Amino acid sequence: MFHLKEGDAAPDFSVPNEKGQLVQLTDFRGKKLVLYFYPKDDTPGCTAEACSLRDGYPRFLAKGYEILGVSPDSVKKHVKFQEKYQLPFSLLADEDHAVALAYGVWGQKKFMGRTYDGIHRTTFVIDETGKIESIIAQVDTAKHAEQLLG
């Protein structure tokens, strides 16, 4: 499914965050970035993942990382999700799936006997120069911060 690999340049993007402000990958040059793709706001797995990253956020900042979450949800849904769980990082509204497609994480999924297109939960760690440092395709939603921080 992935066409990207470690060492590749991370695809640039320009999508709105929960405040409606356009966010681009180039905004994070000189910083490390955790870019995590998740299927849907306020569902059990996605909430566990977001809360794990929220709880680990001070440690991420201390190591020079910023965090961005990406899902196909709208800006309005992101606002509710962020406020409900006090998420200290931005959530990007990838409503047309352009970012997910660029990163190779949009595709066919199966759930409870149903086949549909959606986001494959995946996290990309991007270095200060915009190169992909690591890709986590097997995300442990409840312990995602530990997966990343070690």
C-alpha positions as CSV (number, residue, x, y, z in Angstrom):
1,M,0.0,0.0,0.0
2,F,2.7,2.5,0.9
3,H,4.7,4.0,-1.9
4,L,6.8,6.1,0.6
5,K,9.6,4.7,2.6
6,E,12.1,5.9,5.2
7,G,14.5,8.4,3.7
8,D,12.0,9.7,1.2
9,A,11.0,13.4,1.1
10,A,7.7,13.8,2.8
11,P,5.0,15.1,0.4
12,D,4.1,18.7,1.0
13,F,0.5,19.6,1.8
14,S,-1.7,22.6,2.4
15,V,-4.9,21.9,4.3
16,P,-6.9,23.7,7.0
17,N,-6.5,22.9,10.7
18,E,-9.3,23.1,13.3
19,K,-9.1,26.9,13.2
20,G,-9.5,27.0,9.5
21,Q,-5.9,28.1,9.0
22,L,-3.9,26.6,6.2
23,V,-1.1,24.3,7.4
24,Q,1.8,23.2,5.2
25,L,4.6,20.7,5.7
26,T,7.1,23.6,5.0
27,D,5.8,25.3,8.2
28,F,7.7,22.7,10.1
29,R,11.1,23.0,8.5
30,G,13.7,22.9,11.2
31,K,11.4,20.9,13.5
32,K,10.7,17.2,13.8
33,L,7.1,16.3,13.1
34,V,4.8,13.4,14.0
35,L,2.2,13.3,11.3
36,Y,-0.4,10.8,12.2
37,F,-3.3,9.7,10.1
38,Y,-6.5,8.4,11.7
39,P,-9.9,7.4,10.4
40,K,-12.5,9.4,12.3
41,D,-12.8,11.8,15.2
42,D,-14.4,10.7,18.5
43,T,-14.3,6.9,17.8
44,P,-12.8,4.5,20.4
45,G,-9.5,3.8,18.7
46,C,-9.0,7.3,17.4
47,T,-9.8,8.8,20.8
48,A,-7.3,6.4,22.5
49,E,-4.6,7.3,20.0
50,A,-5.2,11.1,20.3
51,C,-5.3,10.9,24.1
52,S,-2.0,8.8,24.2
53,L,-0.3,11.5,22.1
54,R,-1.9,14.3,24.2
55,D,-0.6,12.7,27.4
56,G,2.9,12.3,25.9
57,Y,2.9,15.8,24.4
58,P,5.2,17.5,26.9
59,R,7.8,14.7,26.2
60,F,7.4,15.2,22.4
61,L,8.0,18.9,22.8
62,A,11.0,18.3,25.0
63,K,12.5,16.2,22.2
64,G,11.8,18.9,19.6
65,Y,8.7,17.2,18.0
66,E,5.4,18.8,16.9
67,I,2.4,16.7,16.3
68,L,-0.3,16.9,13.6
69,G,-3.3,14.6,13.3
70,V,-4.9,14.1,9.9
71,S,-8.4,12.7,9.1
72,P,-11.1,13.2,6.5
73,D,-13.3,14.9,9.1
74,S,-14.3,18.6,8.7
75,V,-12.9,21.6,10.5
76,K,-16.1,21.7,12.6
77,K,-15.8,18.1,13.8
78,H,-12.1,18.6,14.6
79,V,-13.0,21.6,16.9
80,K,-15.4,19.4,18.9
81,F,-13.0,16.5,19.1
82,Q,-10.1,18.8,20.1
83,E,-12.1,20.6,22.8
84,K,-13.7,17.4,24.2
85,Y,-10.3,15.8,24.8
86,Q,-8.2,19.0,25.3
87,L,-5.9,18.0,22.5
88,P,-2.9,20.4,22.5
89,F,-1.9,19.8,18.8
90,S,-3.6,20.7,15.5
91,L,-5.9,18.4,13.6
92,L,-6.0,18.7,9.8
93,A,-9.2,18.5,7.8
94,D,-8.3,16.3,4.8
95,E,-11.8,16.2,3.4
96,D,-10.8,15.5,-0.2
97,H,-8.3,12.8,0.9
98,A,-5.4,14.6,-0.9
99,V,-3.0,14.3,1.9
100,A,-3.9,10.7,2.7
101,L,-3.5,9.8,-1.0
102,A,-0.1,11.6,-1.2
103,Y,1.1,9.6,1.8
104,G,-0.4,6.3,0.5
105,V,-2.7,5.7,3.4
106,W,-6.1,6.0,1.7
107,G,-7.4,2.8,0.3
108,Q,-9.8,-0.2,0.6
109,K,-10.6,-1.4,4.0
110,K,-12.8,-4.2,5.4
111,F,-14.7,-3.9,8.6
112,M,-17.5,-6.3,9.8
113,G,-17.8,-7.8,6.4
114,R,-18.1,-4.5,4.7
115,T,-15.6,-3.1,2.1
116,Y,-15.1,0.6,1.8
117,D,-12.4,3.2,1.2
118,G,-10.8,4.9,4.2
119,I,-7.7,5.9,6.0
120,H,-5.3,3.2,7.1
121,R,-4.1,4.3,10.5
122,T,-0.4,5.2,10.0
123,T,2.1,7.5,11.5
124,F,5.0,9.2,9.8
125,V,7.9,10.8,11.7
126,I,9.4,13.5,9.6
127,D,12.8,15.1,10.3
128,E,13.9,18.7,10.3
129,T,14.7,18.6,6.6
130,G,11.3,17.1,5.5
131,K,12.6,13.6,5.1
132,I,10.6,10.6,6.5
133,E,12.5,9.2,9.4
134,S,10.2,6.3,10.2
135,I,6.8,4.9,9.4
136,I,4.6,3.1,11.9
137,A,1.9,1.1,10.2
138,Q,1.0,-1.1,13.2
139,V,-0.2,1.6,15.6
140,D,-1.0,0.6,19.2
141,T,-3.7,3.2,19.8
142,A,-3.6,3.1,23.6
143,K,0.2,3.3,23.7
144,H,1.1,5.3,20.6
145,A,3.1,7.9,22.4
146,E,5.3,5.1,23.9
147,Q,5.6,3.5,20.4
148,L,7.1,6.8,19.2
149,L,9.1,7.9,22.2
150,G,10.4,4.5,23.3
